[in-house]
Amino acid sequence: MIALRAPISLLHLAAAAGQRNRCTGGHRRRGYAQRRHLSGAPESLWGRSPRPPRPPTPAAAARSESNTSSLPPPLENAAFEEYYKEQRIVHEEEWDDFMSVLRKPLPATFRVNASCRFLKDICSRLENDFRRALENEVSDECGEYALSPLPWYPGNLAWHLNLSRKQLRKNPALESFHEFLKHESEVGNITRQEAVSMVPPLFLNVQAGHHILDMCAAPGSKTFQLLEMIHQSKEPGLLPTALVIANDLKVQRCDVLIHNTKRMCTANLIVTNHEAQSFPSCSLAKDDSQAYKDHCKPQRLEFDRVLCDVPCSGDGTLRKSHDLWRKWSSSMGNEFHLLQVNIAMRGIALLKVGGRMVYSTCSMNPVENEAVVAELLRRSGSSVELLDVSSELQELVRRPGLSTWKVNDKGSWFQTHQDVPDSRKNVILPSMFPSSTSIHESHTVYNSFDVNSEYNVPLSRNFNIEDTNNVNCDTGGISSSNSAQSLGSKFPLYRCMRIVPHDQDGGAFFIAVIRKLSPLNENQVIKVRKTENLLSGNRAVKLQEQCQHRIVSEVLDDNKLLDEQAKLSVANQTSKDDNLIEVKMASDDVEYSQTESGDRSHRTNKLDYRHKWKGIDPVLFFKDEDVIKNIVSFFGIEESFSLEGRLVTRSTDNARRIYYVSKAVQDVLELNVQVGEQIKIASLGVKMFERHRSKDGCSCAYRLSYEGLSLLFPYMRKRILYASPVDFQHLVQYRTINFARFADARFGEEAASLMPGCCVVVLREAKDPSPIAIVCWRGKATMNVLVSPPDRKELLEYRFGFKAFKVEDEKSNKDIDALAEGSL
């Protein structure tokens, strides 16, 4: 029987349509149009005549035209051109070339990890395979040199591709190369990074044993570069003695930073979450004389090297950030100036005497660059010097810093702070001007530098510092009026470096290298801060509102938290657990946070530390002697591999994951505990052990993590099996193999006779200088590989020549736990 559908009147249909429109929050006029379209009803049905359509406004017409067009927005900004022409950052005859390059897509660049295991294989593929193939396939599109090493980067480890990232993704001929870049980046063998962004860490001159602070580190490419340096400088087979602390103020940016640096698998990194300008010193010493009494235990947090790559207007990235063409205004640089000064001054305060700090921005604005450096020299007096680094990285094309510039405010130009209207003097600060005398200029003027000289220096690609004696270095020799010259800076700002886009087909960058000669004069620093606070109280509030993506207004809250920390630290001295000492760490494994922490109401008072830093879970030094002895006995770990004070975890009971930290990190954590947890730690160390839930009868509650295997394996004497190349390859390729299916029957017997639990399988007869090993789980009847798909793909490609191995879905990473639990 077929049911007959009742007829639907136009009124019913209209009512239903109107009800849908109200439920979805639609506009009444839009609902009216929809009902007319659905019903086809005559106009009289609605009791009124429809309004004639309104002609589109010019703005709406423009939007409609832009929406229908596939062309990108024009890469133009008249205010930008006017501003930088007035600042004379390049010669007049270069201007067209300068602007032409700015409008072109930025070429893709990347860097090979100097400390990665397959360094030679990767470099060989780049040089012999991809370089030749790209020259044949895309020579018409990108010229003779499609892929080439950057000549100024040490060891030919940085590469330049004459194609943008967008072109790289869309060109079918480049698919295999694009897949290569993605995979190698995922496992940490390469880092895709803008060429000019690679420059600042190179001028730090990092040495073995250095403690390094990256003040504004996210997204982490420079931090990764610093980690490469400290691991490359270590002695073979030993853990580096150096330390990197990478800081950023935004929790979300810290998450990105942790993700990007996690590929390095290092025990020498701490990620922190602070405003850079108020980064804590964790000082136990009352003065400098006490700070160096005990060389074994630090009395305050100080650094041999500081990377101060500050937040900025970012107009040096116009080639890849096309939105900046529309958003750019001269006020952007003015707004960042004071924040940049305060961050850099904090960096100098945290720098050891004799240490080196690199100040850098991806901006071309002298208010963010030379003006900041001049103010640093002015505030610090004779405690610091601006270094001449012209002899370093001589292949790098750079230009000298400016000695004269102007300040623009709402379309008006000013040469001195006296010219600024009184109503704007709290916004336009004295330190923004080259002739600023905001405090006594006690800094030594080097090389008899005279900014009033009438001579000019011809612009050169390799700038010679000796040619600047008694000459005007403004814009590398661009002449200016006598009045402008007379207002030039008295500091040797020609020692700064400017990298401009059309010199070597890249982005723009500014770099200055500062060395600390003696401790800062605290009275002078306090005086300057008071002066600037009086001038810029209102402006700081405005800056916080306009730049929320860079600045978080938590200064007062942080100060309160520090006070509470000090009180809690004293109160908790009597209730400390003998087995656990608290530090902090953000959870990078959110899925386990609840199961690890358990019922928080049953925690001791000292675990309330987690409430001092919002979003930060406590991390503890792991000192459960029974568990540690069990791990040491099960894996046969030698005494020379120190575990005392080096293991940290996130929970008091049933710790799921245990991380390993270096001696330098341990010292910082212990100092942080002593000063009342002043450092807000987001992440640290490398994952070494993980608790398993297997029911196979394993006598050890923990298994090894592949991330920490390279550190621990040289000190292991138990739970090691040696497989033939065929069996090793099959394990990596198929992940799970029955004991009876191994090609080498003897290996299958050894695996079957091994007690259930975690073990390490080593490639026998390997020609590599360091053994190739993987973490496995000896199950009831199978050997299961506990290595992620990207890492397995790396082994298959570089050790066994498998080019077409497909990485499994992301869910397969979660199957590693299941393998260990015997459920697969």
C-alpha positions in Angstrom: 0.0 0.0 0.0 1.4 3.4 -1.0 0.8 6.2 1.4 -0.4 9.4 -0.2 1.5 12.5 0.7 -0.7 15.4 1.8 -0.6 18.5 -0.4 1.5 21.3 1.0 0.2 24.8 0.5 2.4 27.7 -0.3 1.6 29.2 3.1 2.8 26.0 4.8 5.9 26.0 2.8 6.6 29.7 3.5 6.0 29.1 7.2 8.4 26.2 7.3 11.0 28.2 5.5 10.5 31.1 7.9 10.9 28.8 10.9 14.1 27.4 9.5 15.4 30.9 9.0 14.6 31.9 12.6 16.2 28.8 14.0 19.4 29.5 12.1 19.5 33.1 13.2 19.2 34.4 9.6 18.3 37.9 8.7 14.7 38.7 8.0 15.3 40.0 4.6 17.4 37.0 3.7 14.5 34.7 5.0 12.1 36.7 2.8 14.2 36.1 -0.3 14.5 32.4 0.5 10.8 32.0 1.0 10.0 33.8 -2.3 12.5 31.5 -4.1 11.1 28.3 -2.5 7.4 29.1 -3.0 7.3 31.1 -6.2 4.3 32.9 -4.6 2.8 36.0 -6.0 3.8 39.3 -4.4 0.3 39.8 -3.0 0.7 36.7 -0.8 3.1 38.6 1.5 1.0 41.7 1.8 3.6 44.1 0.4 5.6 44.6 -2.7 9.2 43.7 -2.8 11.8 46.4 -2.5 13.8 47.0 -5.7 17.4 45.8 -5.4 19.9 48.3 -4.1 22.8 49.2 -6.3 26.0 47.9 -4.8 28.3 50.4 -3.0 31.7 51.0 -4.4 33.3 49.1 -1.6 30.9 46.1 -2.1 31.6 46.2 -5.8 35.3 46.2 -5.2 35.0 43.2 -2.8 32.8 41.4 -5.4 35.4 42.0 -8.1 38.2 40.8 -5.9 36.3 37.7 -5.0 35.7 36.8 -8.6 39.3 37.4 -9.5 41.9 34.7 -9.0 44.7 37.3 -9.0 46.4 38.0 -5.6 46.1 41.4 -4.0 48.5 44.0 -5.4 51.9 44.0 -3.6 52.0 47.7 -3.1 52.0 50.2 -0.3 52.7 53.9 -1.0 53.5 54.6 2.7 56.1 51.8 2.8 57.9 53.2 -0.3 57.8 56.8 1.0 59.1 55.7 4.4 62.1 53.7 3.3 63.0 56.2 0.5 63.2 58.8 3.2 65.3 56.5 5.4 67.6 55.8 2.5 68.2 52.2 3.3 69.5 51.6 -0.3 70.9 53.7 -3.0 68.5 55.6 -5.1 69.6 53.8 -8.3 68.9 50.5 -6.5 65.4 51.3 -5.5 63.7 49.6 -8.5 65.7 46.4 -8.1 65.0 46.5 -4.3 61.2 46.8 -4.8 61.1 44.3 -7.7 62.7 41.6 -5.6 60.4 42.3 -2.7 57.4 41.5 -4.9 58.8 38.2 -6.0 58.1 34.9 -4.2 60.7 33.9 -1.6 62.9 31.0 -2.7 62.6 27.9 -0.5 65.7 27.2 1.6 66.5 24.4 4.1 69.3 23.3 6.4 70.7 19.8 6.9 71.2 18.8 10.6 74.9 18.5 11.1 74.6 16.0 13.9 72.1 13.6 12.2 73.1 9.9 11.8 72.7 9.8 8.0 74.4 13.2 7.2 76.6 11.8 4.5 73.8 9.9 2.8 71.5 13.0 2.8 74.2 15.3 1.4 75.0 12.7 -1.3 71.3 12.5 -2.4 71.1 16.3 -2.5 74.3 16.7 -4.5 74.1 13.7 -6.8 70.5 12.9 -7.2 68.2 15.8 -6.6 70.5 18.6 -7.8 71.0 17.0 -11.2 67.4 15.9 -11.6 66.1 19.4 -10.8 68.5 21.0 -13.3 67.1 18.8 -16.0 63.4 19.0 -15.1 62.9 22.7 -14.1 65.9 24.4 -15.7 63.6 26.6 -17.8 61.7 27.7 -14.8 64.4 28.5 -12.3 67.6 28.9 -14.4 70.9 27.0 -14.4 71.1 26.5 -10.7 67.8 25.0 -9.5 69.3 23.7 -6.3 72.6 24.9 -4.8 74.2 25.2 -1.4 74.3 28.7 0.2 78.0 29.7 -0.2 78.2 31.4 3.2 76.8 28.6 5.4 79.5 26.4 6.9 80.0 22.9 5.5 77.5 23.4 2.6 74.8 22.3 4.9 72.2 25.0 3.9 70.6 24.8 0.5 68.7 27.3 -1.8 66.0 26.3 -4.2 65.1 28.7 -7.0 61.4 28.0 -6.5 59.0 29.2 -3.8 57.4 26.8 -1.4 54.1 27.2 -3.3 55.8 26.3 -6.6 57.5 23.4 -4.9 54.1 22.0 -3.8 52.4 22.4 -7.1 55.0 21.2 -9.6 54.5 17.5 -10.4 58.1 17.1 -11.5 59.2 18.1 -8.0 56.9 15.7 -6.1 59.6 13.2 -5.1 61.8 16.1 -3.9 59.0 17.6 -2.0 58.2 14.3 -0.3 61.9 14.0 0.6 61.9 17.4 2.3 58.7 16.6 4.2 60.0 13.3 5.5 63.5 14.4 6.4 62.0 17.4 8.2 59.7 15.2 10.2 62.5 13.0 11.5 64.7 16.0 12.2 67.3 15.5 9.5 66.6 18.8 7.8 64.9 22.1 8.9 63.1 24.2 6.4 64.1 27.7 7.3 64.4 31.1 5.6 68.1 31.7 4.6 68.5 35.0 6.5 67.0 33.4 9.6 70.0 31.0 9.7 72.4 33.9 10.1 72.1 35.1 13.8 73.0 31.8 15.5 76.2 31.6 13.4 77.5 34.9 14.9 77.1 33.6 18.4 80.2 31.5 17.9 78.9 28.7 20.1 81.6 26.6 21.8 81.4 23.3 23.8 80.1 23.7 27.3 78.3 27.0 26.6 75.0 27.9 28.3 72.8 29.5 25.7 69.5 31.5 26.1 67.2 31.9 23.1 64.9 34.7 24.5 62.1 34.7 21.9 62.5 31.2 20.4 59.3 30.1 18.7 58.8 28.6 16.2 62.1 27.0 17.0 64.2 26.9 13.8 67.1 28.9 15.4 66.8 26.9 18.6 67.2 23.7 16.6 70.2 25.2 14.9 71.8 25.9 18.3 71.1 22.4 19.4 72.8 21.1 16.3 75.9 23.2 17.2 76.2 21.9 20.8 75.7 18.3 19.7 78.2 18.7 16.8 80.8 20.2 19.2 80.6 17.3 21.8 83.1 14.5 22.0 82.0 11.3 20.3 80.0 9.0 22.5 79.5 11.6 25.2 76.5 13.8 26.1 77.1 17.5 25.5 77.9 19.6 28.5 76.3 22.6 26.9 72.7 23.8 27.6 70.0 25.6 25.6 67.1 27.4 27.3 64.5 28.3 24.7 61.8 30.8 25.9 58.6 32.2 24.5 55.8 34.1 26.1 52.8 32.4 24.5 51.8 28.9 25.6 50.6 28.1 22.1 53.9 29.2 20.6 55.7 27.1 23.2 53.7 24.1 22.0 55.0 24.8 18.5 58.5 25.2 19.8 58.4 21.9 21.7 57.1 20.1 18.6 59.8 21.4 16.4 62.7 20.8 18.8 61.4 17.4 19.9 62.9 16.0 16.6 66.4 16.6 18.1 65.9 14.1 20.9 68.2 16.0 23.2 68.6 16.0 27.0 70.2 19.4 26.9 67.1 21.6 26.3 64.7 23.4 28.6 61.7 25.2 27.1 60.3 28.0 29.3 57.2 30.3 29.1 58.1 33.9 30.2 58.0 37.4 29.0 61.5 37.8 27.7 62.0 41.3 29.3 61.4 39.8 32.7 63.1 36.4 32.4 64.1 35.3 35.9 67.8 35.2 36.9 67.1 32.8 39.8 69.8 34.5 41.9 70.9 33.1 45.2 73.8 35.5 45.5 73.5 38.9 47.1 76.2 40.4 44.8 78.6 39.5 42.0 81.3 38.4 44.4 79.1 35.7 45.8 77.9 34.5 42.5 81.2 32.8 41.6 82.1 31.3 45.0 81.0 27.7 44.1 81.9 26.8 40.5 80.2 23.4 40.9 76.8 24.8 41.8 75.5 28.0 40.1 74.3 30.8 42.3 72.4 32.6 39.6 71.2 31.9 36.0 73.8 33.3 33.6 74.6 32.5 30.0 77.7 32.4 27.8 75.6 33.3 24.7 72.2 35.0 24.3 70.2 35.0 21.1 67.9 38.1 21.2 65.8 37.7 18.1 63.0 40.1 19.2 59.4 40.6 18.2 59.3 43.2 15.4 57.1 44.7 12.6 58.5 42.0 10.3 58.6 43.9 7.1 61.7 42.0 6.1 59.4 39.0 5.4 57.2 40.8 2.8 58.2 38.2 0.2 56.4 35.5 2.1 54.0 37.5 4.2 51.9 39.2 1.6 49.3 40.5 4.1 52.0 42.9 5.4 51.7 44.9 2.2 48.2 45.9 3.2 48.8 46.2 6.9 52.2 47.9 7.0 52.4 51.4 8.6 55.4 53.4 10.0 53.8 53.2 13.5 54.4 49.5 13.7 58.2 50.0 14.3 57.6 52.7 16.8 55.3 50.5 18.8 57.8 47.7 19.2 60.9 49.9 20.0 60.6 50.1 23.8 59.7 46.4 24.1 62.8 45.5 22.0 65.1 47.7 24.1 63.8 46.1 27.4 64.1 42.6 26.1 67.7 43.2 24.8 68.7 44.9 28.1 67.4 41.9 30.0 69.5 39.7 27.7 72.6 41.8 28.5 71.8 41.5 32.3 71.7 37.7 32.0 74.9 37.5 29.9 78.1 36.5 31.6 81.1 38.9 31.5 83.0 38.0 28.3 79.8 36.5 26.8 78.3 37.4 23.4 74.7 38.5 22.6 73.3 38.7 19.1 70.4 41.2 18.6 68.4 40.6 15.5 65.1 41.5 13.8 63.4 40.6 10.5 62.6 44.3 10.1 64.3 47.0 7.9 63.2 49.9 10.2 66.0 51.7 11.9 63.8 52.6 14.8 63.7 48.8 15.6 67.3 48.2 14.6 70.1 50.9 15.0 68.0 52.9 17.4 67.7 50.0 19.7 71.4 49.1 19.5 72.3 52.7 20.2 70.1 52.7 23.3 71.6 49.5 24.5 75.1 51.0 24.3 73.8 54.2 25.9 72.2 52.4 28.9 75.1 50.0 29.4 77.9 52.5 29.2 81.3 50.9 29.1 80.0 47.5 30.2 79.4 46.3 26.6 80.9 46.9 23.2 79.5 46.5 19.7 81.7 44.0 18.0 83.2 44.2 14.5 82.4 40.8 12.9 83.3 41.7 9.3 85.9 38.9 9.3 83.3 36.3 10.1 81.2 34.6 7.4 82.9 36.7 4.7 80.9 35.0 2.0 77.7 36.5 3.5 76.6 39.7 1.7 75.9 42.3 4.3 75.8 46.1 4.5 76.8 48.4 7.4 74.3 49.8 9.8 72.9 53.3 9.4 74.2 56.2 11.5 71.4 58.6 10.6 67.7 58.2 10.3 64.4 60.0 11.0 61.3 59.1 13.0 57.9 59.3 11.4 54.7 59.8 13.5 51.3 60.1 11.8 52.8 61.3 8.5 55.2 63.9 10.2 59.0 63.5 10.1 61.2 64.4 13.0 65.0 64.5 13.3 65.2 65.1 17.1 63.0 64.5 20.0 62.8 68.2 20.6 60.9 68.5 17.4 58.1 66.2 18.5 54.9 67.9 19.8 54.4 67.7 23.5 51.2 65.7 23.0 53.2 62.9 21.3 56.3 62.8 23.4 55.0 59.9 25.5 54.7 57.9 22.2 57.8 59.0 20.3 60.7 58.4 22.7 64.1 60.1 22.8 65.8 56.6 22.3 64.2 56.4 18.8 66.5 59.2 17.5 70.2 58.8 16.5 71.1 61.9 18.5 69.4 60.8 21.6 71.0 61.9 24.9 68.4 60.3 27.2 71.3 59.5 29.6 74.9 60.4 29.8 76.7 58.9 26.8 79.7 57.3 28.4 80.3 54.7 25.7 83.7 54.8 24.0 83.6 55.9 20.4 85.9 53.5 18.5 88.3 54.1 15.6 87.9 57.9 15.8 84.6 57.5 14.0 83.2 60.9 12.9 79.6 61.0 11.7 80.1 64.6 10.4 82.7 63.6 7.9 82.0 64.7 4.3 83.4 61.6 2.8 81.3 58.7 1.5 82.0 55.0 1.3 81.1 53.2 -1.9 78.6 50.4 -1.2 80.3 47.1 -1.3 78.9 43.5 -1.1 81.7 42.6 1.3 81.9 45.5 3.7 85.4 46.3 5.0 85.3 47.7 8.5 88.6 49.4 8.0 87.1 51.6 5.3 84.8 53.3 7.8 87.5 55.2 9.7 86.7 59.0 9.5 83.9 58.5 7.0 80.1 58.7 7.1 78.6 55.2 7.0 75.0 56.3 6.6 73.4 53.7 4.3 76.7 52.6 3.0 77.7 55.9 1.5 74.4 57.6 0.6 74.9 61.2 1.0 72.7 63.3 3.2 72.3 66.9 4.2 74.7 68.5 6.7 71.9 69.0 9.1 71.0 65.3 9.0 74.7 64.3 9.4 75.1 66.5 12.4 72.3 64.6 14.1 73.9 61.2 13.5 74.7 58.7 16.2 78.0 58.9 18.0 78.1 55.1 18.3 79.9 52.8 15.8 76.6 51.5 14.3 78.4 50.7 11.1 79.4 47.5 12.9 75.8 46.4 12.7 74.8 44.3 9.7 71.9 44.8 7.3 70.9 42.1 4.9 68.7 43.4 2.0 66.6 41.2 -0.3 68.2 42.0 -3.7 71.8 41.3 -2.7 71.4 37.5 -2.5 67.7 36.9 -3.4 66.4 36.4 0.1 64.6 38.3 2.9 65.8 41.3 4.9 67.4 41.0 8.3 69.3 43.1 10.8 72.0 41.8 13.1 74.2 43.3 15.8 76.8 41.4 17.9 77.4 42.7 21.5 80.1 41.6 24.0 79.8 42.1 27.7 82.9 43.6 29.2 81.9 44.1 32.8 78.8 43.8 35.1 76.2 46.4 34.4 76.0 49.5 36.5 72.7 48.9 38.3 72.2 52.5 39.3 72.4 53.6 35.6 70.0 50.9 34.5 67.5 51.8 37.2 67.7 55.5 36.3 67.0 54.8 32.6 64.1 52.6 33.4 62.5 55.3 35.6 62.9 57.9 32.9 61.4 55.6 30.2 58.5 54.6 32.5 57.5 58.2 33.0 57.6 58.9 29.3 55.9 55.7 28.1 53.3 54.7 30.8 50.3 55.3 28.6 52.1 54.0 25.5 52.8 50.6 27.1 49.1 50.0 27.7 48.4 50.8 24.1 51.1 48.5 22.9 49.8 45.7 24.9 46.3 46.1 23.4 47.5 46.4 19.8 50.2 43.6 19.9 48.4 40.9 21.8 50.0 38.3 19.6 53.4 39.2 21.0 52.8 40.7 24.4 50.8 39.3 27.4 49.8 41.6 30.1 50.7 39.4 33.0 53.6 41.3 34.6 51.7 42.1 37.8 50.3 38.6 38.0 53.8 37.1 37.5 55.2 39.3 40.3 52.5 38.1 42.6 53.2 34.5 41.6 56.9 34.9 42.4 56.0 36.3 45.9 53.7 33.4 46.5 56.3 31.0 45.2 58.8 32.2 47.7 56.3 31.8 50.6 55.3 28.3 49.4 58.9 27.3 49.0 59.6 28.1 52.7 56.4 26.6 53.9 57.0 23.4 52.1 60.6 22.8 53.2 59.3 20.6 56.1 56.9 18.6 53.9 59.2 17.6 51.1 59.1 14.0 50.0 62.5 12.3 50.3 62.0 10.6 46.9 60.7 13.6 45.0 61.7 17.2 44.4 59.4 19.4 42.5 60.1 21.2 39.3 57.6 22.1 36.6 56.9 21.0 33.1 54.1 21.4 30.6 52.4 18.3 29.4 53.3 17.4 25.9 51.3 14.2 26.3 47.8 15.5 27.1 46.1 12.2 26.6 47.9 10.8 29.7 47.5 13.7 32.0 44.5 12.5 33.9 45.5 8.9 34.2 49.0 9.9 35.5 47.8 12.5 38.0 45.0 10.4 39.5 42.8 12.0 42.1 44.3 15.4 42.7 42.5 15.8 46.0 44.8 13.2 47.5 48.0 15.0 46.6 50.2 16.5 49.2 50.3 20.3 49.7 53.6 20.6 47.8 51.9 19.4 44.6 49.8 22.6 44.6 52.8 24.2 42.9 51.0 23.4 39.6 48.6 26.2 40.4 51.3 28.9 40.5 51.7 28.7 36.7 48.4 28.4 34.8 48.4 25.4 32.5 51.6 23.9 33.9 51.6 20.5 35.5 54.3 19.6 38.1 57.3 17.6 37.1 59.4 15.8 39.7 62.9 14.5 40.1 62.3 10.8 40.0 64.0 9.1 42.9 62.2 5.9 43.5 65.2 3.7 44.3 63.4 0.4 43.9 62.2 1.3 40.4 65.5 2.7 39.3 67.4 -0.4 40.6 64.9 -2.6 38.7 65.5 -0.7 35.4 69.3 -0.8 35.9 69.3 -4.5 36.6 66.9 -5.5 33.8 68.8 -3.6 31.0 72.3 -4.0 32.5 73.0 -0.3 32.6 76.6 0.6 33.6 77.3 2.8 36.6 79.1 5.2 34.4 75.8 6.3 33.0 74.5 8.5 35.8 70.8 8.3 36.6 71.0 10.0 39.9 69.3 13.4 39.7 68.9 13.0 35.9 65.4 11.4 35.8 62.3 13.6 35.9 58.6 12.7 35.6 55.2 14.3 35.8 53.4 12.5 38.6 54.0 11.1 42.1 52.6 7.7 41.7 52.7 5.3 38.8 54.7 7.6 36.6 54.0 6.7 33.0 56.9 8.5 31.3 60.4 9.2 32.7 62.6 11.8 31.0 66.4 12.1 31.1 68.2 15.4 31.5 71.8 16.4 31.2 73.9 17.6 34.2 73.6 21.2 33.1 69.8 20.9 33.0 69.8 19.2 36.4 71.8 22.1 37.9 69.3 24.6 36.6 66.3 22.6 38.0 67.9 22.4 41.4 68.7 26.1 41.4 65.1 26.8 40.4 63.8 24.8 43.4 66.1 26.7 45.7 64.7 30.1 44.5 61.1 29.1 44.8 60.3 27.9 41.3 60.8 31.2 39.5 61.2 29.5 36.1 58.0 28.4 34.4 59.2 25.3 32.5 57.2 24.0 29.6 59.3 21.0 28.6 62.7 19.5 29.2 64.8 16.5 28.6 64.4 13.4 26.3 61.9 10.6 26.9 63.9 7.6 28.2 61.5 5.1 29.8 57.8 4.4 29.5 55.6 2.3 31.7 53.9 -0.6 30.0 50.8 -2.6 30.8 51.8 -5.9 29.3 50.7 -9.2 30.9 53.5 -11.2 29.4 55.2 -11.6 32.7 57.9 -9.0 32.2 59.8 -8.4 35.4 60.5 -4.7 34.6 57.6 -2.2 34.7 59.2 0.1 32.1 60.3 -0.2 28.5 62.8 1.9 26.6 61.8 4.8 24.4 63.4 5.0 20.9 63.9 8.7 21.4 66.4 8.1 24.2 68.0 4.9 22.9 71.0 6.7 21.3 72.0 8.0 24.7 71.5 4.8 26.7 72.5 2.1 24.3 76.3 2.5 24.7 75.9 1.7 28.4 73.5 -1.3 28.1 74.8 -4.8 28.7 71.6 -6.8 28.7 68.5 -7.4 26.6 70.5 -7.0 23.3 70.1 -9.2 20.2 72.1 -9.0 17.0 70.2 -9.6 13.8 71.4 -10.3 10.3 70.7 -7.6 7.6 67.8 -9.6 6.2 66.1 -10.2 9.5 66.8 -6.6 10.6 65.3 -5.3 7.4 62.2 -7.5 7.8 61.7 -6.3 11.3 61.8 -2.7 10.3 59.7 -3.3 7.2 56.9 -5.6 8.6 57.1 -4.5 12.3 55.9 -7.8 13.8 57.5 -11.2 13.0 57.0 -14.6 14.5 60.1 -16.3 16.0 59.8 -19.2 13.5 59.7 -16.8 10.5 63.2 -15.3 10.9 65.6 -16.1 8.1 68.3 -16.8 10.7 67.0 -19.7 12.8 69.6 -19.0 15.5 68.3 -15.5 15.9 64.8 -16.8 16.2 65.9 -19.2 18.9 67.7 -16.4 20.8 64.6 -14.3 20.6 62.4 -17.1 21.8 64.7 -17.8 24.7 64.8 -14.2 25.9 62.5 -13.3 28.8 59.4 -11.3 27.8 59.8 -7.6 27.8 61.6 -4.8 26.1 64.9 -5.4 24.2 67.2 -3.9 21.7 67.9 -5.4 18.3 71.2 -4.4 16.6 72.1 -4.7 13.0 74.9 -7.2 12.7 77.8 -6.5 10.4 76.9 -2.9 10.0 79.6 -0.7 8.4 78.4 2.5 10.2 80.7 3.9 12.8 77.9 3.9 15.4 75.7 0.8 15.7 72.2 0.8 14.2 69.7 -0.3 16.8 65.9 -0.4 17.3 63.7 -0.9 20.4 61.6 -4.0 20.2 59.2 -6.0 22.5 59.6 -9.7 22.9 56.0 -10.9 23.1 54.6 -14.4 23.5 55.5 -15.6 20.1 56.6 -12.5 18.1 59.2 -9.8 18.1 57.5 -6.4 17.7 59.2 -3.2 16.7 58.5 -0.1 18.8 59.6 2.5 16.4 57.5 5.1 14.6 56.8 4.8 10.9 58.9 7.9 9.9 61.9 6.6 11.8 61.4 3.1 10.2 61.2 4.7 6.8 64.5 6.5 7.4 66.2 3.3 8.3 64.8 1.5 5.2 65.8 4.3 2.8 69.3 5.0 4.0 70.4 1.6 5.2 68.6 -0.7 2.8 67.8 1.5 -0.2 64.0 1.3 0.0 62.8 4.4 -1.8 59.0 3.6 -2.0 58.3 2.6 1.6 55.0 4.2 2.6 54.6 5.7 6.0 51.6 4.3 7.8 48.7 6.4 9.2 49.1 8.5 12.3 47.1 6.0 14.3 49.9 3.5 13.8 52.0 5.6 16.3 49.5 4.8 19.0 49.8 1.1 18.1 53.3 1.1 19.7 51.8 0.9 23.2 49.4 -1.9 22.0 52.3 -3.9 20.6 54.1 -3.7 24.0 50.9 -4.8 25.7 50.6 -7.9 23.5 47.3 -6.9 22.0 48.5 -7.0 18.4 
